[in-house]
Amino acid sequence: MAITVTTPADFAPDLVTIAEAVALFAECGKRYEVDAKTLRRWVAKHGVQTEKAGGKELFASWSALLVVHAKEIDRRDGTAARRR
């Protein structure tokens, strides 16, 4: 008989809170800073899967946040247009 164990991290092994992600992006320098409200908007825009755990904390995959952040920073800075 098999037992299925469900954990909060079933969908991603690299979960971080939005607040943690904001702090990590800030460590990269002024150009890469983003506030929590903007990051949550980007998460919704790009359809990043999130989980709520421990009350109101919103968790997302760090890998997915890195991809979204890179796309949005490129768009904001016009980098994508210069590569074409």
N, CA, C and O of each residue as an XYZ file, in Angstrom:
336
protein
N       0.843     -1.172      0.000
C       0.000      0.000      0.000
C       0.893      1.241      0.000
O       1.786      1.368      0.838
N       0.652      2.143     -0.931
C       1.450      3.362     -1.056
C       0.782      4.517     -0.330
O      -0.444      4.621     -0.284
N       1.599      5.368      0.225
C       1.104      6.551      0.918
C       1.623      7.777      0.172
O       2.815      7.883     -0.117
N       0.731      8.682     -0.128
C       1.119      9.917     -0.785
C       1.284     10.997      0.270
O       0.378     11.258      1.061
N       2.445     11.615      0.267
C       2.718     12.688      1.211
C       2.743     13.997      0.436
O       3.499     14.147     -0.524
N       1.929     14.921      0.850
C       1.880     16.217      0.190
C       2.645     17.229      1.020
O       2.431     17.354      2.226
N       3.535     17.946      0.364
C       4.279     19.001      1.041
C       3.973     20.324      0.369
O       3.511     20.333     -0.772
N       4.213     21.430      1.028
C       3.946     22.724      0.408
C       4.822     22.980     -0.816
O       4.503     23.844     -1.634
N       5.910     22.246     -0.948
C       6.837     22.479     -2.054
C       6.695     21.449     -3.169
O       7.664     21.178     -3.877
N       5.511     20.872     -3.339
C       5.315     19.860     -4.373
C       5.623     20.377     -5.772
O       6.122     19.621     -6.606
N       5.341     21.632     -6.044
C       5.504     22.116     -7.409
C       6.868     22.715     -7.683
O       7.229     22.868     -8.849
N       7.641     23.061     -6.672
C       8.953     23.670     -6.903
C       9.856     23.442     -5.696
O       9.450     23.670     -4.557
N      11.073     22.995     -5.949
C      11.987     22.740     -4.836
C      12.712     23.990     -4.337
O      13.416     23.935     -3.328
N      12.546     25.112     -5.031
C      13.310     26.320     -4.698
C      12.411     27.495     -4.316
O      12.556     28.596     -4.847
N      11.495     27.254     -3.403
C      10.532     28.279     -3.022
C      11.164     29.392     -2.192
O      11.982     29.142     -1.307
N      10.770     30.617     -2.497
C      11.139     31.789     -1.702
C       9.891     32.642     -1.559
O       8.974     32.560     -2.377
N       9.861     33.461     -0.516
C       8.752     34.398     -0.381
C       9.017     35.580     -1.305
O      10.146     35.801     -1.743
N       7.980     36.320     -1.589
C       8.129     37.516     -2.420
C       9.073     38.498     -1.720
O       9.901     39.133     -2.373
N       8.951     38.621     -0.410
C       9.827     39.521      0.348
C      11.291     39.091      0.243
O      12.175     39.935      0.093
N      11.552     37.785      0.320
C      12.915     37.291      0.171
C      13.454     37.588     -1.229
O      14.608     37.985     -1.385
N      12.617     37.393     -2.236
C      13.030     37.656     -3.613
C      13.359     39.133     -3.812
O      14.346     39.466     -4.468
N      12.545     40.010     -3.253
C      12.800     41.453     -3.346
C      14.160     41.778     -2.734
O      14.931     42.548     -3.306
N      14.454     41.196     -1.581
C      15.739     41.442     -0.920
C      16.907     40.901     -1.741
O      17.954     41.542     -1.827
N      16.737     39.743     -2.335
C      17.801     39.164     -3.156
C      18.058     40.000     -4.414
O      19.211     40.203     -4.797
N      17.004     40.480     -5.048
C      17.183     41.331     -6.227
C      17.856     42.650     -5.847
O      18.656     43.181     -6.618
N      17.541     43.172     -4.680
C      18.150     44.426     -4.219
C      19.655     44.269     -4.018
O      20.411     45.216     -4.231
N      20.090     43.085     -3.612
C      21.513     42.825     -3.425
C      22.289     42.903     -4.739
O      23.508     43.075     -4.732
N      21.591     42.777     -5.854
C      22.245     42.792     -7.173
C      22.543     44.209     -7.657
O      23.246     44.388     -8.651
N      22.022     45.199     -6.972
C      22.289     46.576     -7.350
C      21.027     47.341     -7.678
O      19.965     46.760     -7.899
N      21.161     48.651     -7.707
C      20.026     49.558     -7.911
C      19.249     49.240     -9.200
O      18.019     49.295     -9.218
N      19.969     48.912    -10.261
C      19.322     48.649    -11.553
C      18.342     47.475    -11.484
O      17.372     47.439    -12.240
N      18.583     46.521    -10.592
C      17.790     45.299    -10.536
C      16.767     45.282     -9.400
O      16.041     44.303     -9.229
N      16.712     46.359     -8.630
C      15.746     46.414     -7.531
C      14.319     46.427     -8.076
O      14.041     46.958     -9.151
N      13.442     45.831     -7.306
C      12.017     45.816     -7.628
C      11.264     45.757     -6.304
O      11.694     45.081     -5.369
N      10.146     46.461     -6.227
C       9.385     46.402     -4.975
C       8.423     45.216     -5.005
O       8.168     44.639     -6.062
N       7.900     44.866     -3.854
C       7.055     43.676     -3.720
C       5.793     43.780     -4.565
O       5.373     42.797     -5.174
N       5.189     44.952     -4.606
C       3.959     45.130     -5.383
C       4.216     44.881     -6.867
O       3.425     44.216     -7.535
N       5.311     45.411     -7.374
C       5.659     45.216     -8.784
C       5.970     43.750     -9.064
O       5.541     43.210    -10.083
N       6.711     43.105     -8.171
C       7.042     41.699     -8.374
C       5.790     40.842     -8.375
O       5.676     39.923     -9.186
N       4.850     41.120     -7.488
C       3.582     40.374     -7.482
C       2.813     40.600     -8.787
O       2.183     39.676     -9.302
N       2.861     41.816     -9.319
C       2.195     42.112    -10.597
C       2.849     41.311    -11.727
O       2.157     40.743    -12.571
N       4.187     41.268    -11.738
C       4.902     40.495    -12.761
C       4.573     39.008    -12.655
O       4.408     38.332    -13.670
N       4.478     38.502    -11.433
C       4.139     37.096    -11.197
C       2.781     36.781    -11.818
O       2.621     35.766    -12.495
N       1.812     37.651    -11.586
C       0.477     37.443    -12.154
C       0.512     37.555    -13.675
O      -0.096     36.743    -14.373
N       1.215     38.547    -14.186
C       1.307     38.777    -15.637
C       1.893     37.567    -16.372
O       1.435     37.216    -17.459
N       2.903     36.938    -15.779
C       3.589     35.823    -16.429
C       3.061     34.455    -15.997
O       3.579     33.425    -16.429
N       2.045     34.440    -15.158
C       1.414     33.185    -14.753
C       2.289     32.281    -13.896
O       2.192     31.057    -13.982
N       3.140     32.876    -13.073
C       3.998     32.084    -12.187
C       3.129     31.474    -11.088
O       2.338     32.165    -10.445
N       3.293     30.176    -10.887
C       2.523     29.486     -9.861
C       3.010     29.928     -8.484
O       4.214     29.996     -8.239
N       2.079     30.227     -7.595
C       2.409     30.638     -6.238
C       1.662     29.773     -5.236
O       0.670     29.124     -5.567
N       2.151     29.776     -4.023
C       1.528     29.059     -2.911
C       1.490     29.979     -1.712
O       2.420     30.753     -1.485
N       0.423     29.897     -0.946
C       0.369     30.611      0.329
C       0.614     29.604      1.428
O       0.001     28.537      1.468
N       1.509     29.955      2.307
C       1.820     29.069      3.436
C       2.196     29.930      4.631
O       2.686     31.049      4.481
N       1.963     29.402      5.792
C       2.338     30.130      7.000
C       1.590     31.435      7.158
O       2.176     32.449      7.537
N       0.325     31.417      6.875
C      -0.460     32.646      7.004
C      -0.588     33.366      5.683
O      -1.211     32.859      4.751
N       0.000     34.546      5.597
C      -0.159     35.365      4.400
C       1.055     35.355      3.478
O       1.047     36.023      2.445
N       2.096     34.610      3.833
C       3.313     34.574      3.022
C       3.025     33.945      1.661
O       2.455     32.857      1.576
N       3.426     34.642      0.602
C       3.260     34.149     -0.760
C       4.598     33.604     -1.235
O       5.599     34.321     -1.240
N       4.616     32.342     -1.633
C       5.836     31.680     -2.089
C       5.771     31.444     -3.584
O       4.703     31.181     -4.137
N       6.927     31.540     -4.237
C       7.042     31.236     -5.656
C       8.403     30.604     -5.899
O       9.305     30.710     -5.068
N       8.542     29.954     -7.027
C       9.811     29.351     -7.392
C      10.834     30.437     -7.703
O      10.571     31.332     -8.506
N      11.999     30.357     -7.067
C      13.067     31.325     -7.307
C      13.487     31.284     -8.776
O      13.739     32.330     -9.375
N      13.563     30.097     -9.358
C      13.939     29.964    -10.767
C      12.952     30.698    -11.671
O      13.357     31.398    -12.599
N      11.666     30.538    -11.401
C      10.647     31.214    -12.197
C      10.733     32.726    -12.009
O      10.568     33.480    -12.969
N      10.988     33.172    -10.784
C      11.114     34.612    -10.527
C      12.320     35.202    -11.245
O      12.259     36.334    -11.724
N      13.407     34.456    -11.327
C      14.589     34.932    -12.054
C      14.271     35.153    -13.534
O      14.691     36.152    -14.119
N      13.539     34.232    -14.131
C      13.174     34.353    -15.548
C      12.271     35.563    -15.759
O      12.497     36.360    -16.670
N      11.254     35.698    -14.923
C      10.324     36.827    -15.026
C      11.063     38.144    -14.815
O      10.854     39.102    -15.560
N      11.908     38.192    -13.821
C      12.666     39.407    -13.511
C      13.547     39.798    -14.700
O      13.589     40.968    -15.079
N      14.243     38.835    -15.283
C      15.113     39.119    -16.427
C      14.306     39.677    -17.604
O      14.723     40.648    -18.236
N      13.170     39.075    -17.895
C      12.330     39.553    -19.002
C      11.851     40.977    -18.759
O      11.903     41.822    -19.653
N      11.386     41.234    -17.547
C      10.841     42.558    -17.241
C      11.929     43.630    -17.161
O      11.698     44.767    -17.574
N      13.085     43.297    -16.650
C      14.190     44.265    -16.602
C      14.661     44.562    -18.023
O      14.935     45.715    -18.356
N      14.758     43.534    -18.862
C      15.112     43.748    -20.273
C      14.105     44.664    -20.951
O      14.473     45.586    -21.679
N      12.820     44.393    -20.698
C      11.770     45.215    -21.296
C      11.857     46.645    -20.794
O      11.746     47.592    -21.573
N      12.056     46.798    -19.500
C      12.132     48.129    -18.885
C      13.334     48.921    -19.412
O      13.233     50.120    -19.669
N      14.446     48.247    -19.567
C      15.661     48.918    -20.024
C      15.768     49.013    -21.541
O      16.659     49.685    -22.061
N      14.871     48.348    -22.244
C      14.932     48.369    -23.703
C      16.003     47.459    -24.266
O      16.354     47.570    -25.440
N      16.535     46.552    -23.441
C      17.606     45.667    -23.880
C      17.137     44.721    -24.975
O      17.877     44.450    -25.921
N      15.917     44.219    -24.855
C      15.406     43.272    -25.850
C      15.320     43.935    -27.220
O      15.607     43.294    -28.231
N      14.933     45.199    -27.271
C      14.811     45.890    -28.545
C      16.182     46.104    -29.195
O      16.292     46.084    -30.421
N      17.214     46.305    -28.396
C      18.562     46.528    -28.932
C      19.172     45.264    -29.483
O      20.047     45.332    -30.346
N      18.733     44.098    -29.006
C      19.292     42.816    -29.474
C      18.787     42.438    -30.852
O      19.427     41.638    -31.535
N      17.679     42.976    -31.276
C      17.063     42.584    -32.557
C      17.837     43.049    -33.725
O      17.446     42.797    -34.864
